[in-house]
Amino acid sequence: MPLIDGYWRPSETAYIVEIPGVGPSANDRLHHMTRYRANKTLKDAARCAAHCHVVARDGKPLAAARIDVTLIRKPRVRPKDRDNALSCVKAAVDGVVASGLIRDDGPLYVEYGAIEQRVGPVPLTILSLTEIQPRLA
């Protein structure tokens, strides 16, 4: 929520970051280098996808953000619980931080909202970032 006339007002602006693929879950049994490569690919794709929003904001990061997550999965893949879904998007959020759209992914700057999982033809991670009032330490 941006500061307008000394008051925090709700913002209707949501920054949508679409990243191809879904990151590895905490339950995936992967070799550590395979996990690293998958996370690095997701992080780099998120950084590039979020960069256009950084340019539109003249390089100013959001004060704090609520992140709503949508995971598009293949038809035969089981839905993930909330914790595993959040572990799938950790690398993508790190990429958004690397782009400069948000300052940090700690609890002072980020809160996670809804996590939706849908079936689609190709895996896709969609992050919807809405500016909120930052939390006090």
N, CA and C of each residue as an Amber inpcrd file, in Angstrom:
protein
   411
   0.8410000  -1.1750000   0.0000000   0.0000000   0.0000000   0.0000000
   0.8860000   1.2370000   0.0000000   0.7200000   2.0900000  -0.9720000
   1.5370000   3.2970000  -1.0110000   1.0780000   4.3310000   0.0080000
   1.9920000   5.1820000   0.4010000   1.7110000   6.2540000   1.3510000
   1.1390000   7.4390000   0.5790000  -0.1470000   7.7660000   0.8220000
  -0.8070000   8.8770000   0.1440000  -1.3840000   9.7850000   1.2170000
  -0.9800000  11.0700000   1.1960000  -1.4490000  12.0500000   2.1780000
  -1.2090000  11.5910000   3.6050000  -0.1270000  10.9000000   3.8470000
   0.2070000  10.4620000   5.1940000  -0.4970000   9.1910000   5.6360000
  -1.3200000   8.5880000   4.7750000  -2.0480000   7.3690000   5.1260000
  -1.6970000   6.2660000   4.1430000  -1.6800000   5.0320000   4.6420000
  -1.4500000   3.8850000   3.7600000  -2.7620000   3.5480000   3.0830000
  -2.7630000   3.5810000   1.7630000  -3.9570000   3.2790000   0.9780000
  -3.7440000   1.9820000   0.2020000  -4.7810000   1.1980000   0.0260000
  -4.6200000  -0.0270000  -0.7550000  -4.2590000   0.3010000  -2.1990000
  -3.3880000  -0.4940000  -2.7510000  -2.9710000  -0.3150000  -4.1320000
  -3.6250000  -1.3870000  -4.9920000  -4.0980000  -0.9940000  -6.1440000
  -4.6970000  -1.9490000  -7.0580000  -3.6540000  -2.5410000  -7.9950000
  -2.4310000  -2.0330000  -7.9310000  -1.3940000  -2.4850000  -8.8390000
  -0.8030000  -3.7970000  -8.3540000  -0.8810000  -4.7930000  -9.1860000
  -0.2380000  -6.0740000  -8.9110000   0.8010000  -6.2950000  -9.9960000
   1.9830000  -6.6570000  -9.6050000   3.0590000  -6.9340000 -10.5410000
   3.0750000  -8.4430000 -10.7780000   2.8200000  -8.8460000 -12.0060000
   2.7200000 -10.2620000 -12.3590000   4.0530000 -10.7140000 -12.9640000
   4.6070000 -11.7680000 -12.3870000   5.8570000 -12.3450000 -12.8900000
   5.5520000 -13.7930000 -13.2730000   5.6600000 -14.1040000 -14.5670000
   5.4110000 -15.4600000 -15.0600000   6.7340000 -16.1160000 -15.4090000
   6.9610000 -17.3000000 -14.8620000   8.2060000 -18.0170000 -15.0580000
   7.8750000 -19.4060000 -15.6030000   8.5010000 -19.8040000 -16.7090000
   8.2520000 -21.1620000 -17.2140000   8.8380000 -22.2060000 -16.2740000
   8.0620000 -23.2460000 -16.0170000   8.5230000 -24.3280000 -15.1600000
   8.1310000 -24.1290000 -13.7080000   8.3220000 -25.1730000 -12.9340000
   8.0690000 -25.1590000 -11.4940000   9.3250000 -25.6910000 -10.8220000
   9.7560000 -25.0360000  -9.7650000  10.9720000 -25.4520000  -9.0720000
  10.8260000 -26.7840000  -8.3690000  11.9550000 -27.3790000  -7.9940000
  11.8940000 -28.6620000  -7.2920000  11.2850000 -28.5130000  -5.8980000
  10.5390000 -29.5080000  -5.4900000   9.9090000 -29.5310000  -4.1790000
  10.9090000 -30.0290000  -3.1380000  10.6210000 -29.7850000  -1.8870000
  11.4650000 -30.2930000  -0.8080000  11.4260000 -31.8190000  -0.7660000
  10.3530000 -32.4230000  -1.2850000  10.2270000 -33.8780000  -1.2760000
  10.8730000 -34.5500000  -2.4820000  11.2870000 -33.7760000  -3.4830000
  11.9460000 -34.3730000  -4.6480000  13.3110000 -34.8990000  -4.2310000
  13.5840000 -36.1250000  -4.6050000  14.8720000 -36.7400000  -4.2830000
  15.8300000 -36.4980000  -5.4340000  16.5250000 -35.3700000  -5.3860000
  17.4200000 -34.9840000  -6.4630000  18.8570000 -34.9220000  -5.9710000
  19.7820000 -35.1760000  -6.8780000  21.1950000 -34.9520000  -6.5800000
  21.3730000 -33.4530000  -6.3420000  22.2950000 -33.0870000  -5.4500000
  22.4110000 -31.6800000  -5.0650000  22.7630000 -30.7790000  -6.2520000
  23.5110000 -31.2570000  -7.2230000  23.8470000 -30.4320000  -8.3830000
  22.6580000 -30.3170000  -9.3460000  21.8370000 -31.3380000  -9.4420000
  20.6280000 -31.2640000 -10.2580000  19.6650000 -30.2440000  -9.6580000
  19.5090000 -30.2820000  -8.3310000  18.6580000 -29.3000000  -7.6420000
  19.2010000 -27.8870000  -7.8400000  20.5270000 -27.7260000  -7.7430000
  21.1620000 -26.4140000  -7.9030000  20.8790000 -25.8540000  -9.3010000
  21.0640000 -26.6820000 -10.3370000  20.8410000 -26.2140000 -11.7040000
  19.3760000 -25.8270000 -11.9330000  18.4610000 -26.6290000 -11.4100000
  17.0330000 -26.3200000 -11.5720000  16.6830000 -25.0130000 -10.8670000
  17.1860000 -24.8190000  -9.6530000  16.9160000 -23.5840000  -8.9140000
  17.5670000 -22.3810000  -9.5790000  18.7840000 -22.5450000 -10.1040000
  19.4720000 -21.4380000 -10.7640000  18.7230000 -21.0130000 -12.0220000
  18.2320000 -21.9800000 -12.7890000  17.4670000 -21.6780000 -13.9980000
  16.1980000 -20.9070000 -13.6460000  15.4830000 -21.3620000 -12.6100000
  14.2580000 -20.6890000 -12.1840000  14.5570000 -19.2790000 -11.6640000
  15.6280000 -19.1360000 -10.8920000  16.0090000 -17.8300000 -10.3450000
  16.3600000 -16.8520000 -11.4640000  17.1410000 -17.2960000 -12.4400000
  17.5220000 -16.4200000 -13.5530000  16.3100000 -16.0200000 -14.3870000
  15.3900000 -16.9540000 -14.6220000  14.1880000 -16.6400000 -15.3890000
  13.3080000 -15.6330000 -14.6360000  13.2020000 -15.7790000 -13.3220000
  12.4030000 -14.8410000 -12.5150000  13.0450000 -13.4560000 -12.5020000
  14.3710000 -13.4150000 -12.4060000  15.0790000 -12.1270000 -12.4150000
  14.8100000 -11.3900000 -13.7280000  14.8890000 -12.1010000 -14.8400000
  14.6410000 -11.4830000 -16.1430000  13.1770000 -11.0550000 -16.2910000
  12.2570000 -11.8930000 -15.8190000  10.8290000 -11.5660000 -15.9370000
  10.4410000 -10.3760000 -15.0660000  11.0720000 -10.2210000 -13.9180000
  10.7380000  -9.1170000 -13.0070000  11.4440000  -7.8250000 -13.3780000
  12.4620000  -7.9050000 -14.2170000  13.2440000  -6.7090000 -14.5400000
  12.4120000  -5.6210000 -15.2030000  11.4250000  -5.9850000 -16.0300000
  10.5880000  -4.9770000 -16.6980000   9.7960000  -4.1550000 -15.6790000
   9.3890000  -4.7730000 -14.5650000   8.6730000  -4.0320000 -13.5260000
   9.6140000  -3.0740000 -12.7960000  10.8790000  -3.4770000 -12.6320000
  11.8720000  -2.6080000 -11.9790000  12.1080000  -1.3760000 -12.8370000
  12.2200000  -1.5680000 -14.1390000  12.4280000  -0.4500000 -15.0580000
  11.2210000   0.4830000 -15.0240000  10.0120000  -0.0870000 -14.9750000
   8.7910000   0.7300000 -14.9340000   8.7000000   1.5520000 -13.6480000
   9.2980000   1.0640000 -12.5630000   9.2810000   1.7850000 -11.2860000
  10.5240000   2.6570000 -11.1060000  11.3000000   2.8690000 -12.1500000
  12.5350000   3.6630000 -12.1010000  13.5230000   3.1130000 -11.0850000
  13.5670000   1.8090000 -10.9530000  14.5430000   1.1760000 -10.0750000
  14.1930000   1.1930000  -8.6040000  13.0080000   1.6850000  -8.2500000
  12.6070000   1.7440000  -6.8390000  11.9490000   0.4270000  -6.4330000
  12.4430000  -0.2210000  -5.3730000  11.8100000  -1.4720000  -4.9350000
  10.4870000  -1.2050000  -4.2150000   9.6590000  -2.2230000  -4.1320000
   8.4250000  -2.1370000  -3.3640000   8.7750000  -2.0230000  -1.8800000
   7.9710000  -1.2880000  -1.1180000   8.2130000  -1.1630000   0.3250000
   8.1390000  -2.5390000   0.9840000   7.1290000  -3.2860000   0.6680000
   6.9360000  -4.6690000   1.1050000   5.9220000  -5.2700000   0.1370000
   5.8580000  -6.5840000   0.0780000   4.9800000  -7.2050000  -0.9120000
   4.2630000  -8.4070000  -0.3430000   3.0030000  -8.5650000  -0.7860000
   2.2830000  -9.8020000  -0.5650000   2.3840000 -10.5830000  -1.8710000
   2.8140000 -11.8260000  -1.7790000   3.0120000 -12.6430000  -2.9660000
   1.9560000 -13.7360000  -2.9980000   1.1220000 -13.6860000  -4.0350000
   0.1650000 -14.7560000  -4.3020000   0.7730000 -15.6460000  -5.3760000
   0.7120000 -16.9490000  -5.1710000   1.3980000 -17.9050000  -6.0270000
   0.3730000 -18.7530000  -6.7790000   0.6050000 -18.9340000  -8.0780000
  -0.1740000 -19.8730000  -8.8720000   0.8090000 -20.8220000  -9.5390000
   0.6340000 -22.1000000  -9.2960000   1.4560000 -23.1290000  -9.9220000
   0.6070000 -23.8740000 -10.9370000   1.0460000 -23.8800000 -12.1820000
   0.3840000 -24.6490000 -13.2270000   1.1870000 -25.9450000 -13.3600000
   0.5270000 -27.0790000 -13.2030000   1.2250000 -28.3650000 -13.2320000
   0.6450000 -29.2480000 -14.3220000   1.4050000 -30.2690000 -14.6670000
   0.9380000 -31.2370000 -15.6670000  -0.2150000 -32.0520000 -15.0810000
  -1.0530000 -32.6380000 -15.9310000  -2.2400000 -33.3460000 -15.4360000
  -1.9500000 -34.4980000 -14.4790000  -0.8770000 -35.2170000 -14.6490000
  -0.6540000 -36.3930000 -13.8120000   0.1980000 -36.1210000 -12.5810000
   0.5270000 -34.8730000 -12.3260000   1.3340000 -34.5260000 -11.1600000
   0.3980000 -34.1920000 -10.0010000   0.6610000 -34.8080000  -8.8440000
  -0.1930000 -34.5710000  -7.6670000  -0.0320000 -33.1420000  -7.1580000
  -1.0950000 -32.5570000  -6.6120000  -0.9580000 -31.2220000  -6.0260000
  -0.0620000 -31.2700000  -4.7860000   0.6150000 -30.1610000  -4.5230000
   1.5310000 -30.0750000  -3.3920000   0.8320000 -29.4090000  -2.2110000
   1.2750000 -29.7350000  -1.0010000   0.7410000 -29.0130000   0.1460000
   1.4050000 -27.6340000   0.1950000   0.9610000 -26.7740000   1.1060000
   1.4280000 -25.3780000   1.1510000   2.9440000 -25.2750000   1.3260000
   3.5230000 -26.0620000   2.2230000   4.9630000 -25.9770000   2.4650000
   5.7730000 -26.3790000   1.2410000   5.3680000 -27.4620000   0.5780000
   6.0860000 -27.8830000  -0.6180000   5.8970000 -26.9020000  -1.7690000
   4.7120000 -26.3120000  -1.8740000   4.4830000 -25.3120000  -2.9140000
   5.3800000 -24.0930000  -2.6800000   5.5250000 -23.6800000  -1.4230000
   6.4110000 -22.5490000  -1.1250000   7.8690000 -22.8940000  -1.4000000
   8.2720000 -24.1380000  -1.1580000   9.6550000 -24.5060000  -1.4580000
   9.8980000 -24.5250000  -2.9700000   8.8470000 -24.7590000  -3.7560000
   8.9840000 -24.7290000  -5.2080000   9.2160000 -23.3220000  -5.7480000
   8.7280000 -22.3090000  -5.0440000   8.8480000 -20.9370000  -5.5420000
   9.9650000 -20.1480000  -4.8610000  10.6920000 -20.7580000  -3.9450000
  11.7620000 -20.0460000  -3.2340000  12.7930000 -19.4690000  -4.2020000
  13.2260000 -20.2460000  -5.1850000  14.2150000 -19.7610000  -6.1470000
  13.6450000 -18.6230000  -6.9930000  12.3530000 -18.7050000  -7.3350000
  11.7220000 -17.6370000  -8.1150000  11.6700000 -16.3430000  -7.3110000
  11.3490000 -16.4320000  -6.0290000  11.3250000 -15.2320000  -5.1750000
  12.7390000 -14.6700000  -5.0320000  13.7330000 -15.5390000  -4.9290000
  15.1220000 -15.0700000  -4.8920000  15.4780000 -14.3090000  -6.1660000
  14.9610000 -14.7510000  -7.3080000  15.1890000 -14.0470000  -8.5640000
  14.5240000 -12.6810000  -8.5930000  13.3290000 -12.5710000  -8.0080000
  12.6470000 -11.2740000  -7.9240000  13.4440000 -10.3280000  -7.0260000
  14.0110000 -10.8510000  -5.9370000  14.8660000 -10.0400000  -5.0700000
  16.1140000  -9.5990000  -5.8350000  16.7140000 -10.5140000  -6.6070000
  17.9130000 -10.1840000  -7.3830000  17.6340000  -9.1160000  -8.4360000
  16.3990000  -9.0660000  -8.9310000  16.0440000  -8.0480000  -9.9270000
  15.9200000  -6.6670000  -9.2990000  15.6840000  -6.6140000  -7.9970000
  15.5260000  -5.3340000  -7.3170000  14.0830000  -4.9010000  -7.1320000
  13.1190000  -5.7490000  -7.4820000  11.7130000  -5.3780000  -7.3240000
  11.3090000  -5.3510000  -5.8520000  11.8510000  -6.2530000  -5.0470000
  11.6500000  -6.2110000  -3.6000000  13.0210000  -6.2310000  -2.9290000
  13.0880000  -5.6480000  -1.7350000  14.3770000  -5.4940000  -1.0530000
  14.9550000  -6.8050000  -0.5590000  14.1050000  -7.6210000   0.0450000
  14.5550000  -8.8420000   0.6950000  13.3670000  -9.7910000   0.7490000
  13.6390000 -11.0740000   0.9320000  12.5330000 -12.0210000   1.0260000
  12.2830000 -12.4560000   2.4680000  12.7640000 -11.6740000   3.4080000
  12.5290000 -11.9540000   4.8190000  11.1220000 -11.5600000   5.2360000
  10.7170000 -11.9310000   6.4540000   9.3440000 -11.6780000   6.9020000
   8.9920000 -10.1950000   7.0680000   9.9790000  -9.3100000   7.1330000
   9.6770000  -7.8810000   7.2230000   9.1940000  -7.3200000   5.8910000
   9.5970000  -7.9400000   4.7890000   9.3050000  -7.3990000   3.4680000
   8.3580000  -8.2510000   2.6320000   8.1650000  -9.5110000   2.9990000
   7.3470000 -10.4080000   2.1770000   6.3680000 -11.1750000   3.0520000
   5.1340000 -11.2260000   2.6130000   4.1660000 -12.1440000   3.2060000
   3.5270000 -12.9220000   2.0550000   3.3240000 -14.1910000   2.2850000
   2.7540000 -15.0540000   1.2530000   1.2470000 -15.1200000   1.4350000
   0.5380000 -14.9220000   0.3370000  -0.9210000 -14.9640000   0.3570000
  -1.4120000 -16.3110000  -0.1230000  -2.3320000 -16.2650000  -1.0650000
  -2.9550000 -17.4810000  -1.5860000  -1.9750000 -18.2810000  -2.4370000
  -2.1070000 -19.5930000  -2.3420000  -1.3440000 -20.4900000  -3.2010000
  -2.3490000 -21.3450000  -3.9510000  -2.3950000 -21.1470000  -5.2570000
  -3.3550000 -21.8510000  -6.1000000  -2.5920000 -22.8080000  -7.0100000
  -3.1470000 -23.9860000  -7.2060000  -2.5440000 -24.9680000  -8.1030000
  -3.5870000 -25.3820000  -9.1280000  -3.1910000 -25.2790000 -10.3980000
  -4.0930000 -25.6310000 -11.4870000  -3.4000000 -26.5960000 -12.4310000
  -4.1850000 -27.2470000 -13.2420000  -3.6630000 -28.1690000 -14.2450000
  -3.5950000 -27.4220000 -15.5730000  -2.4780000 -27.6060000 -16.2900000
  -2.3050000 -26.9680000 -17.5830000  -1.4060000 -27.7990000 -18.4710000
  -1.2470000 -27.3840000 -19.7220000  -0.4410000 -28.1750000 -20.6530000
   1.0590000 -28.1270000 -20.3530000   1.5300000 -27.0020000 -19.8240000
   2.9620000 -26.8770000 -19.5070000   3.1130000 -26.3230000 -18.0920000
   4.1550000 -26.7350000 -17.3670000   4.3750000 -26.2000000 -16.0270000
   4.7200000 -24.7060000 -16.0870000   4.1480000 -23.9560000 -15.1470000
   4.3420000 -22.5140000 -15.1160000   4.2130000 -22.0390000 -13.6730000
   5.0500000 -21.0890000 -13.2930000   4.9680000 -20.4620000 -11.9740000
   4.5690000 -19.0120000 -12.1800000   3.5120000 -18.5720000 -11.5170000
   3.0410000 -17.1950000 -11.6340000   3.0640000 -16.5680000 -10.2470000
   3.8010000 -15.4670000 -10.1130000   3.8640000 -14.7200000  -8.8660000
   3.1400000 -13.3960000  -9.0740000   2.2190000 -13.0890000  -8.1870000
   1.5070000 -11.8150000  -8.2200000   1.9240000 -11.0240000  -6.9850000
   2.6570000  -9.9370000  -7.1890000   3.1780000  -9.1380000  -6.0870000
   2.3470000  -7.8720000  -5.9340000   1.8420000  -7.6370000  -4.7460000
   1.0720000  -6.4460000  -4.4320000   1.7820000  -5.7060000  -3.3130000
   1.9540000  -4.3940000  -3.4850000   2.6410000  -3.6180000  -2.4530000
   1.7710000  -3.5030000  -1.2100000   2.3800000  -3.7250000  -0.0600000
   1.6950000  -3.6390000   1.2280000   2.5100000  -2.7650000   2.1630000
   1.9400000  -2.4910000   3.3180000   2.6410000  -1.7330000   4.3450000
   3.7320000  -2.6100000   4.9580000   4.9610000  -2.0860000   5.0650000
   6.0290000  -2.9170000   5.6700000   5.7590000  -3.1650000   7.1500000
   6.2070000  -4.3210000   7.6030000   6.0680000  -4.6680000   9.0250000
   7.1590000  -3.9650000   9.8230000   6.8600000  -3.6930000  11.0640000
   7.8560000  -3.0910000  11.9380000   8.6500000  -4.1990000  12.6130000
   9.9330000  -3.9510000  12.8110000  10.8110000  -4.9720000  13.4210000
  10.4770000  -5.2490000  14.8540000
